[in-house]
């Protein structure tokens, strides 16, 4: 579930969260920073057009299916990496909201609860006592506001929900549930970094308990990576009901749409990873399973 840790007046646990090494099956190979920055900067062009957005077979907030027209745009091949965010911070002296607040949202596997972990931020996703974030992983602990600032620095913007879904569908009116097909796994081969097992007993069949290097599970037909799983991704839009929806969703400019699902358990299960899956969080919230990618107008 995409959990909001907004409103920093909550009581804060002093427990320090560390990845449980006994549970981590795969240790990713560290890749030099330069290729990572080049990959993160690579963008995929979509000429735009009409498509049917949403799903009648998904969650209530995905209904009704409706026709949407998107103009030509480019979108980052992969989510923004830690390596790329480092360059942004170094050149702009930017301080993330998690750093300003002094904490960020992490799920404590021992206590089985979300908490605002003191000292957790994009470079130290599990707090001061935990390891540094790896360069080839998607940056996390970034709020919507942080993502907007990065995008502006890079001469880009956040993608709209429509653009994100159009890209996840590879620019087609595909009937596939996921960006890569209709199954999360086939014969123990996983197509995305997703949660397996129970909350208290993760099974880690895909090889990763937390984030994984971007592109680990390959590309969709359009050439994009991580369009489902790994990290939730911020979109430009306010979270709101679709035209004709009967859902009681009140639009709030402080609540933004997120897409993709993540490595972490979600109450909606595999529906959160689907091309039409959507959720929300407040604009200042940063979590250990939320990142972003950027887009630009193509003309």
C-alpha positions in Angstrom: 0.0 0.0 0.0 1.2 3.5 -0.7 1.2 4.9 2.8 1.3 8.6 3.6 3.7 9.7 6.3 2.7 13.3 5.9 2.0 15.6 8.9 5.4 15.3 10.6 3.8 15.8 14.0 3.4 12.1 14.6 5.3 10.4 17.4 8.6 9.1 16.1 10.2 5.7 16.9 13.9 5.7 17.7 14.2 2.2 16.2 16.9 2.1 13.5 15.9 0.0 10.5 18.5 -2.0 8.7 18.0 -4.3 5.8 17.8 -7.9 7.0 20.9 -9.4 5.3 19.6 -12.9 5.9 16.7 -12.2 3.6 18.5 -10.6 0.7 19.2 -13.2 -1.9 20.8 -11.1 -4.7 23.7 -8.7 -4.3 23.6 -6.5 -7.4 26.8 -5.7 -9.2 27.9 -2.1 -8.8 28.0 -0.3 -12.1 30.1 2.8 -12.7 28.3 6.1 -12.4 28.8 7.4 -15.9 26.8 4.7 -17.7 24.1 5.0 -15.1 23.7 8.7 -15.7 23.6 8.1 -19.4 20.9 5.4 -19.0 18.8 7.6 -16.7 19.1 10.5 -19.2 18.0 8.3 -22.1 14.4 9.1 -23.1 11.9 7.2 -25.2 9.8 9.1 -27.8 6.0 8.5 -28.1 4.3 10.2 -31.0 1.1 10.5 -29.1 -2.5 9.6 -30.0 -5.7 8.3 -28.6 -6.0 5.4 -26.1 -8.4 3.9 -23.7 -7.3 4.8 -20.2 -8.2 2.8 -17.1 -9.7 -0.7 -16.6 -13.1 -2.2 -16.0 -11.5 -5.2 -14.5 -9.2 -3.4 -12.1 -9.7 -1.4 -8.9 -12.6 1.0 -8.4 -10.3 4.1 -8.9 -9.4 2.8 -12.4 -12.9 3.0 -13.7 -14.5 3.9 -16.0 -12.4 3.3 -19.1 -12.3 6.5 -21.1 -10.7 7.8 -24.2 -7.7 10.1 -23.7 -5.6 11.9 -26.3 -1.9 12.5 -25.5 0.4 14.8 -27.4 3.9 13.7 -28.5 6.2 13.4 -25.5 9.4 11.7 -24.3 9.7 9.9 -21.1 12.8 8.6 -19.2 13.8 5.1 -20.1 14.2 4.3 -16.4 13.4 5.8 -13.0 15.9 8.5 -11.9 18.8 6.7 -10.2 20.7 7.5 -7.0 23.7 8.4 -9.2 21.8 10.9 -11.2 20.2 12.4 -8.1 23.7 12.8 -6.5 24.7 15.0 -9.4 21.6 17.1 -9.0 22.3 17.6 -5.3 26.0 18.3 -5.8 25.4 20.9 -8.5 22.4 22.6 -7.0 23.1 22.2 -3.3 19.5 20.9 -3.0 18.2 19.6 0.3 15.4 17.1 0.2 12.3 17.4 2.3 13.2 14.3 4.2 16.4 16.0 5.2 14.6 19.2 6.2 12.0 17.2 8.3 14.7 15.0 9.7 13.0 11.7 9.0 11.2 9.7 6.3 8.8 6.8 6.0 10.2 3.3 6.3 8.4 0.0 7.0 9.9 -1.7 10.0 9.9 -5.5 9.2 10.6 -6.3 12.9 7.7 -4.4 14.4 5.6 -4.8 11.2 4.7 -1.1 11.2 5.4 2.1 9.2 7.4 4.6 11.0 9.1 8.0 10.4 12.7 6.9 10.7 15.0 9.7 12.0 17.9 10.4 9.6 16.4 8.4 6.7 16.7 10.2 3.4 17.6 9.5 -0.3 21.3 8.6 0.4 20.6 6.7 3.6 17.3 4.9 3.0 17.5 2.9 6.2 18.8 5.7 8.4 22.3 6.7 9.6 23.1 3.1 10.7 22.1 1.6 7.4 24.0 1.3 4.2 24.2 4.0 1.6 21.8 3.8 -1.4 23.4 2.1 -4.4 24.1 4.2 -7.4 22.3 1.9 -9.9 19.1 1.7 -7.9 16.2 4.1 -8.2 16.4 7.1 -5.9 13.8 6.9 -3.1 12.8 9.0 -0.1 11.9 11.8 -2.5 8.7 13.8 -2.2 6.6 15.0 -5.1 8.1 18.5 -4.4 11.6 17.0 -4.6 10.8 15.3 -7.9 9.5 18.5 -9.4 12.6 20.4 -8.3 14.8 17.7 -9.9 12.8 17.7 -13.1 13.0 21.5 -13.4 16.8 21.3 -12.9 17.0 18.7 -15.6 14.9 20.8 -18.0 12.1 18.3 -17.8 8.8 17.8 -15.9 6.9 14.9 -14.3 4.8 12.8 -16.6 1.0 13.1 -16.4 -0.9 10.0 -15.4 -2.1 9.6 -19.0 1.4 9.8 -20.4 2.6 7.3 -17.8 -0.1 4.8 -18.6 0.3 5.3 -22.4 4.0 4.6 -22.0 3.3 1.6 -19.8 1.1 0.3 -22.6 3.9 0.9 -25.1 1.7 3.4 -26.9 -1.0 0.9 -27.8 -4.5 0.0 -26.8 -3.1 -3.2 -25.4 -5.3 -5.5 -23.3 -2.3 -6.7 -21.3 -2.7 -6.2 -17.6 1.0 -5.4 -17.1 3.5 -3.5 -19.1 5.3 -6.7 -20.0 2.3 -9.1 -20.4 -0.4 -10.7 -18.3 1.6 -12.5 -15.6 3.9 -11.3 -12.8 5.9 -14.5 -13.2 6.0 -17.7 -15.2 7.7 -20.8 -14.0 9.5 -18.9 -11.2 10.8 -16.3 -13.7 9.7 -12.8 -12.5 9.1 -9.9 -14.8 9.3 -7.2 -12.1 10.6 -6.4 -8.6 7.5 -7.2 -6.6 6.5 -8.5 -3.2 6.1 -12.2 -2.6 4.9 -13.9 0.6 3.2 -12.6 3.7 4.1 -9.3 5.4 5.9 -11.0 8.2 7.4 -13.7 6.0 8.7 -12.3 2.7 9.7 -15.0 0.3 11.9 -13.0 -2.1 11.4 -15.3 -5.0 12.4 -12.5 -7.4 15.8 -12.1 -5.7 15.2 -8.7 -4.0 13.7 -7.7 -0.7 14.0 -4.0 -1.3 14.9 -2.0 -4.5 16.9 -3.5 -7.3 19.1 -1.9 -10.0 17.0 -0.2 -12.7 16.5 -2.3 -15.8 17.1 -5.6 -13.9 13.9 -7.2 -15.3 14.2 -5.9 -18.8 12.3 -3.6 -21.0 8.7 -3.3 -22.3 8.0 -3.3 -26.0 8.6 0.4 -26.1 12.0 0.1 -24.5 11.1 1.3 -21.0 12.2 -0.3 -17.8 10.5 -0.6 -14.4 7.0 0.3 -15.5 5.6 -1.8 -12.7 7.2 -2.7 -9.4 10.6 -1.6 -7.9 9.3 1.9 -6.9 6.1 3.9 -7.0 6.5 6.8 -9.3 5.2 10.3 -8.9 3.0 11.8 -11.6 2.3 15.5 -12.2 -1.4 15.2 -11.6 -3.6 15.8 -8.6 -5.2 12.5 -7.7 -8.8 12.6 -8.8 -11.7 10.5 -10.0 -11.9 9.7 -13.7 -14.7 11.4 -15.8 -18.0 9.5 -15.1 -16.6 7.8 -12.0 -19.0 7.1 -9.1 -16.1 6.9 -6.6 -16.1 9.5 -3.8 -12.7 10.9 -4.6 -12.3 14.6 -3.7 -9.6 16.3 -5.6 -7.0 18.0 -3.4 -4.1 19.9 -4.8 -1.9 18.6 -2.1 -2.5 15.0 -3.0 -0.7 13.6 -6.1 -1.1 10.5 -8.2 1.5 7.7 -8.1 1.9 4.8 -10.5 3.8 1.5 -10.9 3.5 -0.2 -7.5 6.8 -1.1 -5.8 9.0 -3.9 -4.3 6.9 -3.6 -1.1 3.7 -5.3 -0.1 0.5 -3.5 -1.3 -3.0 -4.2 -0.1 -4.1 -4.4 -3.8 -1.6 -7.1 -4.6 -0.7 -7.4 -8.3 -3.3 -4.8 -9.3 -0.9 -2.1 -8.1 1.7 -3.2 -10.7 -0.8 -3.0 -13.6 -0.7 -0.5 -16.4 -3.9 1.1 -15.1 -3.1 0.7 -11.3 -3.0 4.0 -9.5 -2.7 5.3 -5.9 -1.9 8.6 -4.1 0.2 10.4 -1.6 0.6 13.9 -0.2 3.1 16.1 -2.0 5.5 16.4 0.9 5.6 12.7 1.7 8.8 10.7 1.1 9.0 6.9 1.5 11.5 4.1 1.1 9.5 2.7 -1.9 8.8 5.9 -3.9 10.8 7.5 -6.7 10.1 9.0 -10.1 11.0 9.5 -13.7 10.8 12.5 -15.9 9.1 13.5 -19.2 9.3 16.4 -21.7 7.1 17.6 -24.5 8.4 16.2 -27.8 7.7 19.4 -29.8 
